[in-house]
Amino acid sequence: MTITRRGFLVASAGLAAMPVLRATAAPLPREADIVVIGAGAAGIAAARRITATGRKVVVVEAASQIGGRCITDSTTFEMPFDRGARWMHNPDTNPMIRLARSVGLDVLPAPSGQKMRIGRRNARAGETEQFLAALVRANRAIDDASRAKLDTSCASVLPKDLGDWAGAADFMLGAGFAGKDLKELSAIDKGRAQDRNAAIACRQGLGTLITKLGEQSPVALSTPASRVAWNNRDVSVETPAGKIAARAVIVTVSTNVLTSGAIKFTPDIPKRTLDAASKLGLGSYDRIVMQLPGNPLGLSRDDILIEQSNSTRTALMFANIGGSSLCSIDVGGAFGRDLSEQGDKAMAAFAREWITKLFGSEAAAAVGKTSATRWNASPYVMGAMSAASPGGQLSRRILSEPIGNVFLAGEATHETLWGTVDGAWESGERAADAALRKIGALKQEPADVPTQSTKKRRVPRQ
């Protein structure tokens, strides 16, 4: 039976480690008005905003392609698939959806529900309702806890009688949503997250979309920033290709990269900022993508499947992607992190084991070519999406505070759309406006108009 109740659609932003899309690197200029570090969604959004004002911007990107955590693989299999972020949200207010159409890409609604598997059979209607009821109760408990003055872990407030549905609920609300198990996830951060049910896909891939939107921006690829010298009047960004002098810098790297020390700051950025970033460490979310020719599982196009599980050693399947024979088995949280550390072979072995458990050995024998993502091992990302540890939700606001003429952006700085490409894009535009005001390119605060983060904020359940 298909599950369609509100709050169930996974906002998976699982990420990848083997990017394939390329863009032509721009020559590195020696000066600019603003330098943007990172050519993911936040960086491209910032660059486009700055370019629109007529100011000079340059984007430096450590990797060899535009996209950041939005990577579309168009070569491994017979069709493109997203190794990174998979969905956009909020079609009524999200500017990326309009931009996708404007550059000739196709957007379409994501699957509206999921199917539940119990052992080697589909869940019966009554069993599906039991799980949905358990999920609603768990969500309500987290929402209630999010209104408390003191933060706690999501796991600590769950009902104690979820029974056989506890593992699946933990996976769907924790690892599948934020890349962290509920015991590692802030109840306030989870409760304040904007609903992500109205998911939208780009048929050609989100990585394709970000690359397309970045085509007109001056991006220097394979050019990691190693040091940022700042003094509240100007900045100098050092790279292997030389230094860039500017009046402001926007840093869009992940929280894990920021706290790793890969980029040195002179003087150091405040301890308050680094502490905030450390409380927003990246969760783990990866995919094992495989060919299953002949549809041996008997699933429909773009079916999403989960299982009844008594632990978080479980997964989510996105089957027959776009009507093809490709299926993605997504793993996350502590189990996904441990599995990823064991390498591609272990990940492929788990995927076959999982299929055998749910569909039998004959179905598993039909698995063809596989490809696994390992985002935790990617040196320019070091994980999936940011997820606040208990007590860390306020860190998002701290992370978005200007540091002289240094501005931070990225999904981790968004209080309600963290973990999404939508939040990353909006944060990039916001940081660009702040940087432009700092250098005098914008004289007034922008008008207080509704955005996707203010128009449709989550209303806690009663």
C-alpha positions as CSV (number, residue, x, y, z in Angstrom):
1,M,0.0,0.0,0.0
2,T,1.2,3.5,-0.8
3,I,1.8,6.0,2.1
4,T,0.9,9.5,1.3
5,R,0.3,11.3,4.7
6,R,1.7,14.8,5.3
7,G,5.2,14.8,6.8
8,F,6.3,11.5,5.3
9,L,8.1,12.5,2.1
10,V,11.8,12.2,2.6
11,A,13.7,15.5,2.2
12,S,16.7,13.5,1.2
13,A,19.7,15.5,0.3
14,G,22.1,12.7,0.2
15,L,25.4,13.6,-1.4
16,A,28.1,12.2,-3.6
17,A,31.9,11.8,-4.0
18,M,32.4,11.2,-7.8
19,P,31.3,14.3,-9.7
20,V,31.3,14.1,-13.5
21,L,29.9,17.4,-14.8
22,R,32.5,19.9,-16.0
23,A,32.6,23.6,-16.7
24,T,35.3,25.7,-18.3
25,A,37.5,27.4,-15.7
26,A,37.7,31.1,-15.9
27,P,41.1,32.9,-15.8
28,L,41.8,34.0,-12.3
29,P,41.7,37.8,-12.0
30,R,43.9,39.7,-9.5
31,E,41.1,41.9,-8.1
32,A,37.3,42.0,-7.8
33,D,34.7,43.7,-5.7
34,I,33.6,40.5,-4.0
35,V,35.2,37.0,-4.0
36,V,32.9,34.0,-3.5
37,I,34.5,30.8,-2.2
38,G,32.6,27.8,-3.4
39,A,30.5,27.2,-6.6
40,G,27.6,25.2,-5.1
41,A,24.1,26.5,-5.0
42,A,24.9,29.2,-2.4
43,G,27.9,30.4,-4.3
44,I,26.2,30.5,-7.7
45,A,23.2,32.3,-6.2
46,A,25.5,34.9,-4.6
47,A,27.5,35.4,-7.9
48,R,24.4,35.9,-9.9
49,R,23.1,38.5,-7.5
50,I,26.3,40.4,-7.5
51,T,26.7,40.3,-11.3
52,A,23.1,41.7,-11.6
53,T,24.3,44.9,-9.8
54,G,27.2,45.4,-12.2
55,R,29.8,44.7,-9.6
56,K,32.8,42.5,-10.3
57,V,32.7,39.1,-8.7
58,V,34.9,36.0,-9.0
59,V,34.1,32.5,-7.7
60,V,36.9,30.2,-6.7
61,E,36.0,26.5,-6.5
62,A,38.3,23.8,-5.2
63,A,36.6,21.0,-7.2
64,S,36.8,20.5,-10.9
65,Q,33.1,21.2,-11.5
66,I,30.3,23.6,-10.5
67,G,27.6,22.2,-8.2
68,G,29.0,21.6,-4.7
69,R,26.6,19.1,-3.2
70,C,24.4,19.1,-6.3
71,I,26.1,16.7,-8.7
72,T,24.4,15.0,-11.7
73,D,26.1,11.9,-13.1
74,S,25.5,11.6,-16.8
75,T,28.1,9.0,-17.7
76,T,28.1,6.1,-15.3
77,F,24.7,4.7,-16.5
78,E,22.4,5.2,-19.5
79,M,20.7,8.2,-18.0
80,P,21.5,11.1,-15.7
81,F,20.9,10.7,-11.9
82,D,21.6,12.9,-9.0
83,R,24.5,11.8,-6.8
84,G,23.8,14.7,-4.5
85,A,20.7,16.8,-3.7
86,R,17.7,15.3,-5.4
87,W,14.7,17.6,-4.6
88,M,13.7,21.2,-4.6
89,H,10.7,22.4,-2.5
90,N,8.0,25.1,-2.2
91,P,7.1,25.5,-5.9
92,D,5.0,28.6,-5.2
93,T,8.0,30.6,-3.9
94,N,11.2,28.9,-4.9
95,P,13.0,31.0,-7.5
96,M,15.1,28.1,-8.7
97,I,12.0,26.4,-10.2
98,R,11.4,29.5,-12.4
99,L,15.1,29.7,-13.3
100,A,15.1,26.0,-14.3
101,R,12.3,26.6,-16.8
102,S,14.0,29.8,-18.0
103,V,17.1,27.8,-19.1
104,G,15.1,25.1,-20.8
105,L,15.1,22.4,-18.1
106,D,12.1,20.3,-17.1
107,V,10.7,20.4,-13.5
108,L,8.1,17.9,-12.3
109,P,6.5,16.9,-9.0
110,A,8.4,14.3,-7.0
111,P,6.7,11.0,-6.0
112,S,3.8,11.8,-3.6
113,G,4.2,8.8,-1.4
114,Q,6.1,5.7,-0.3
115,K,5.5,2.0,0.0
116,M,6.2,0.0,3.1
117,R,7.7,-3.5,3.0
118,I,7.4,-6.0,5.9
119,G,9.8,-8.8,5.3
120,R,9.1,-10.1,1.8
121,R,5.6,-8.7,1.4
122,N,4.0,-5.3,1.1
123,A,2.4,-3.8,4.2
124,R,-1.4,-4.3,4.5
125,A,-3.6,-1.3,4.8
126,G,-4.0,-1.6,8.5
127,E,-0.2,-2.0,9.0
128,T,0.4,1.1,6.9
129,E,-2.1,3.1,9.1
130,Q,-0.3,1.8,12.2
131,F,3.0,3.1,11.0
132,L,1.5,6.4,9.9
133,A,0.0,6.8,13.3
134,A,3.3,6.1,15.0
135,L,5.0,8.6,12.7
136,V,2.5,11.3,13.5
137,R,2.9,10.7,17.2
138,A,6.6,10.9,17.0
139,N,6.5,14.1,15.0
140,R,4.0,15.6,17.5
141,A,6.3,14.8,20.4
142,I,9.3,16.4,18.6
143,D,7.1,19.5,17.8
144,D,6.1,19.8,21.4
145,A,9.7,19.5,22.6
146,S,10.8,22.2,20.0
147,R,8.7,24.8,21.9
148,A,10.5,24.2,25.2
149,K,13.1,26.6,26.5
150,L,15.8,23.9,26.8
151,D,16.8,21.8,23.8
152,T,17.1,18.1,23.9
153,S,17.6,15.2,21.4
154,C,14.7,14.1,19.3
155,A,15.1,10.5,20.5
156,S,14.7,11.5,24.2
157,V,11.1,12.7,23.6
158,L,9.8,9.9,21.4
159,P,6.8,7.9,22.7
160,K,8.1,4.7,24.3
161,D,5.5,2.4,22.7
162,L,6.3,2.7,19.0
163,G,7.0,-1.0,19.0
164,D,7.8,-2.5,15.6
165,W,7.7,0.9,14.0
166,A,10.4,2.5,16.1
167,G,13.3,1.8,13.7
168,A,11.5,3.0,10.6
169,A,10.3,6.1,12.4
170,D,13.8,6.9,13.6
171,F,15.2,6.4,10.1
172,M,12.6,8.5,8.3
173,L,12.7,11.4,10.8
174,G,16.4,11.2,11.5
175,A,18.9,9.6,9.1
176,G,16.6,9.9,6.1
177,F,15.8,13.6,6.9
178,A,19.0,15.0,8.3
179,G,21.7,12.4,8.0
180,K,21.8,11.9,11.7
181,D,20.0,9.5,14.0
182,L,17.4,11.1,16.3
183,K,19.6,10.7,19.4
184,E,22.1,13.1,17.7
185,L,19.5,15.6,16.4
186,S,18.2,18.8,18.1
187,A,14.5,18.7,18.8
188,I,14.3,22.5,18.3
189,D,16.2,22.3,15.0
190,K,14.0,19.5,13.7
191,G,10.8,21.1,15.0
192,R,11.5,24.4,13.4
193,A,12.4,23.0,10.0
194,Q,10.1,24.1,7.2
195,D,7.9,21.3,5.8
196,R,9.3,19.8,2.7
197,N,6.4,17.8,1.3
198,A,5.9,19.7,-2.0
199,A,9.0,18.3,-3.5
200,I,10.0,19.1,-7.1
201,A,12.6,17.3,-9.3
202,C,14.5,18.5,-12.3
203,R,14.4,15.8,-14.9
204,Q,17.9,16.6,-16.1
205,G,19.2,16.6,-12.5
206,L,19.8,19.3,-9.9
207,G,23.5,19.2,-10.6
208,T,22.7,20.0,-14.2
209,L,20.5,22.9,-13.1
210,I,23.2,24.5,-10.8
211,T,25.8,24.1,-13.6
212,K,23.5,25.7,-16.1
213,L,22.8,28.6,-13.7
214,G,26.5,29.1,-13.2
215,E,27.5,29.3,-16.8
216,Q,27.5,33.1,-17.0
217,S,29.4,33.5,-13.7
218,P,33.2,33.8,-13.6
219,V,34.2,30.6,-11.9
220,A,37.8,29.5,-11.4
221,L,37.6,25.7,-11.0
222,S,40.2,23.5,-9.3
223,T,41.2,26.6,-7.4
224,P,40.9,26.0,-3.7
225,A,41.1,29.0,-1.4
226,S,43.9,28.5,1.2
227,R,43.9,31.7,3.1
228,V,41.6,34.7,3.6
229,A,43.3,37.9,5.0
230,W,40.7,40.4,6.1
231,N,40.7,43.7,8.0
232,N,37.1,45.1,7.7
233,R,38.1,47.3,4.7
234,D,39.4,44.8,2.2
235,V,40.3,41.2,1.8
236,S,42.9,39.1,0.1
237,V,42.0,35.5,-1.0
238,E,45.0,33.3,-1.6
239,T,44.9,30.3,-4.0
240,P,47.5,28.1,-5.7
241,A,46.9,30.3,-8.8
242,G,47.6,33.5,-7.0
243,K,46.0,36.2,-4.8
244,I,42.7,38.1,-5.4
245,A,42.3,41.5,-3.8
246,A,38.7,42.4,-3.0
247,R,36.5,44.4,-0.7
248,A,34.5,41.5,0.7
249,V,34.4,37.8,0.6
250,I,31.5,35.3,0.8
251,V,32.4,31.9,2.1
252,T,30.0,29.1,1.2
253,V,32.0,26.0,2.3
254,S,30.3,23.3,4.5
255,T,30.5,23.5,8.2
256,N,32.9,20.5,8.3
257,V,35.3,22.2,5.9
258,L,35.0,25.5,7.8
259,T,36.0,23.8,11.1
260,S,38.7,21.6,9.5
261,G,41.1,24.5,9.1
262,A,41.4,23.9,5.3
263,I,41.0,27.6,4.8
264,K,43.1,29.8,7.1
265,F,41.8,33.2,8.2
266,T,44.0,36.1,9.2
267,P,43.0,37.2,11.7
268,D,41.2,34.1,12.9
269,I,37.5,34.2,12.6
270,P,35.8,34.4,16.0
271,K,35.7,31.4,18.2
272,R,31.9,32.0,18.5
273,T,31.6,31.4,14.8
274,L,33.7,28.2,14.8
275,D,31.8,26.9,17.9
276,A,28.5,27.5,16.0
277,A,29.8,25.6,13.0
278,S,30.9,22.7,15.1
279,K,27.4,22.4,16.5
280,L,26.1,22.1,13.0
281,G,28.3,19.3,11.8
282,L,27.3,17.4,8.7
283,G,25.3,14.2,8.9
284,S,25.9,11.2,6.7
285,Y,23.8,10.4,3.6
286,D,24.9,8.2,0.7
287,R,23.5,6.3,-2.2
288,I,24.2,2.9,-3.8
289,V,22.9,3.2,-7.3
290,M,22.4,0.1,-9.3
291,Q,21.0,-1.3,-12.5
292,L,18.1,-3.8,-12.1
293,P,17.0,-4.6,-15.6
294,G,13.7,-6.3,-16.2
295,N,12.1,-4.8,-13.0
296,P,12.6,-7.9,-10.9
297,L,11.2,-6.1,-7.9
298,G,7.8,-5.4,-9.6
299,L,7.9,-1.7,-8.6
300,S,6.5,1.2,-10.5
301,R,8.3,4.2,-12.0
302,D,9.9,6.4,-9.3
303,D,8.5,4.3,-6.5
304,I,10.0,5.0,-3.0
305,L,10.2,2.1,-0.7
306,I,11.1,1.7,3.0
307,E,10.9,-1.3,5.3
308,Q,9.6,-2.1,8.8
309,S,12.8,-2.3,10.8
310,N,13.7,-2.8,14.4
311,S,16.9,-0.8,14.0
312,T,18.5,2.1,12.0
313,R,20.4,-0.5,10.0
314,T,18.0,0.1,7.1
315,A,17.6,2.1,3.9
316,L,15.3,3.8,1.5
317,M,14.9,2.8,-2.2
318,F,14.1,5.1,-5.1
319,A,13.2,2.6,-7.8
320,N,13.0,2.7,-11.6
321,I,14.3,6.3,-11.6
322,G,12.7,8.2,-14.5
323,G,11.3,5.0,-15.9
324,S,14.8,3.5,-16.2
325,S,16.3,0.3,-14.7
326,L,18.2,2.4,-12.2
327,C,17.5,2.0,-8.5
328,S,19.0,4.0,-5.6
329,I,19.4,2.5,-2.1
330,D,20.0,5.4,0.3
331,V,21.7,4.9,3.7
332,G,22.3,7.5,6.4
333,G,23.1,8.3,10.0
334,A,25.6,6.3,12.1
335,F,25.0,3.1,10.1
336,G,25.4,4.9,6.8
337,R,28.6,6.5,8.0
338,D,30.1,3.3,9.1
339,L,29.1,1.5,5.9
340,S,30.6,4.3,3.8
341,E,33.9,4.1,5.6
342,Q,34.1,0.4,4.6
343,G,34.2,1.4,0.9
344,D,32.3,0.7,-2.3
345,K,32.4,-3.1,-2.1
346,A,30.8,-3.1,1.3
347,M,28.1,-0.7,0.2
348,A,27.2,-2.8,-2.8
349,A,27.2,-5.9,-0.7
350,F,24.7,-4.3,1.8
351,A,22.5,-3.2,-1.1
352,R,22.3,-6.8,-2.4
353,E,21.7,-8.1,1.2
354,W,18.9,-5.6,1.7
355,I,17.2,-6.6,-1.6
356,T,17.6,-10.2,-0.7
357,K,15.9,-9.7,2.6
358,L,12.9,-7.9,1.1
359,F,12.6,-9.6,-2.4
360,G,14.6,-12.8,-2.4
361,S,17.9,-13.9,-3.8
362,E,16.7,-14.1,-7.4
363,A,16.0,-10.4,-7.3
364,A,19.4,-9.6,-5.8
365,A,21.0,-11.8,-8.5
366,A,19.6,-9.4,-11.2
367,V,21.7,-6.5,-9.9
368,G,24.0,-5.2,-12.6
369,K,26.5,-2.4,-12.5
370,T,26.6,-0.4,-9.2
371,S,28.0,3.0,-8.2
372,A,28.2,4.3,-4.6
373,T,28.6,7.8,-3.3
374,R,30.9,8.5,-0.3
375,W,30.4,12.1,0.6
376,N,32.1,11.9,4.0
377,A,35.4,11.1,2.2
378,S,35.0,14.1,-0.2
379,P,37.7,16.6,0.9
380,Y,35.8,19.6,-0.4
381,V,32.5,18.7,1.4
382,M,33.2,16.1,4.2
383,G,29.6,15.0,4.7
384,A,26.0,15.5,3.7
385,M,23.7,18.2,5.2
386,S,24.1,20.2,8.4
387,A,22.1,19.0,11.4
388,A,22.2,20.7,14.7
389,S,23.2,18.6,17.7
390,P,21.0,19.1,20.8
391,G,21.5,22.7,22.0
392,G,22.9,23.8,18.7
393,Q,19.9,25.3,16.8
394,L,20.7,28.9,17.6
395,S,24.1,28.3,15.9
396,R,22.5,28.8,12.5
397,R,21.7,32.5,13.3
398,I,25.2,33.0,14.7
399,L,26.8,31.5,11.6
400,S,24.9,33.9,9.4
401,E,26.3,37.0,11.2
402,P,28.8,39.1,9.2
403,I,32.4,39.1,10.4
404,G,33.7,42.4,9.2
405,N,33.7,42.1,5.5
406,V,33.5,38.2,5.6
407,F,30.1,36.7,5.1
408,L,29.1,33.1,5.5
409,A,26.4,31.4,3.4
410,G,25.2,27.9,2.7
411,E,22.4,25.7,3.8
412,A,23.8,25.6,7.4
413,T,23.0,29.3,7.8
414,H,19.3,28.9,7.0
415,E,17.2,28.5,10.1
416,T,14.2,26.7,8.4
417,L,15.4,25.3,5.1
418,W,18.7,23.9,6.3
419,G,19.7,20.7,4.5
420,T,18.1,21.8,1.2
421,V,19.4,23.3,-2.0
422,D,16.5,25.9,-1.6
423,G,18.0,27.1,1.7
424,A,21.5,27.2,0.2
425,W,20.3,29.3,-2.7
426,E,18.4,31.8,-0.5
427,S,21.3,32.1,1.8
428,G,23.6,32.9,-1.1
429,E,21.4,35.7,-2.2
430,R,21.1,37.0,1.3
431,A,24.9,37.0,1.8
432,A,25.3,38.8,-1.5
433,D,23.0,41.6,-0.5
434,A,24.8,42.0,2.8
435,A,28.2,42.1,1.1
436,L,26.9,44.6,-1.5
437,R,25.6,46.8,1.3
438,K,29.0,46.6,3.0
439,I,30.9,47.9,0.0
440,G,28.2,50.5,-0.7
441,A,26.7,48.9,-3.8
442,L,23.3,48.7,-2.1
443,K,22.3,51.9,-0.3
444,Q,19.2,50.6,1.5
445,E,18.0,47.5,3.1
446,P,16.0,45.4,0.7
447,A,12.2,45.5,0.9
448,D,10.6,43.1,3.4
449,V,8.9,40.9,0.9
450,P,7.8,37.3,1.6
451,T,10.4,34.7,0.6
452,Q,10.1,30.9,0.5
453,S,11.3,30.8,4.1
454,T,8.8,33.3,5.5
455,K,5.8,32.5,3.3
456,K,5.3,28.9,4.2
457,R,6.9,28.3,7.6
458,R,6.0,25.1,9.4
459,V,3.1,25.4,11.7
460,P,3.5,23.0,14.7
461,R,0.9,20.4,15.0
462,Q,-1.7,20.9,17.8
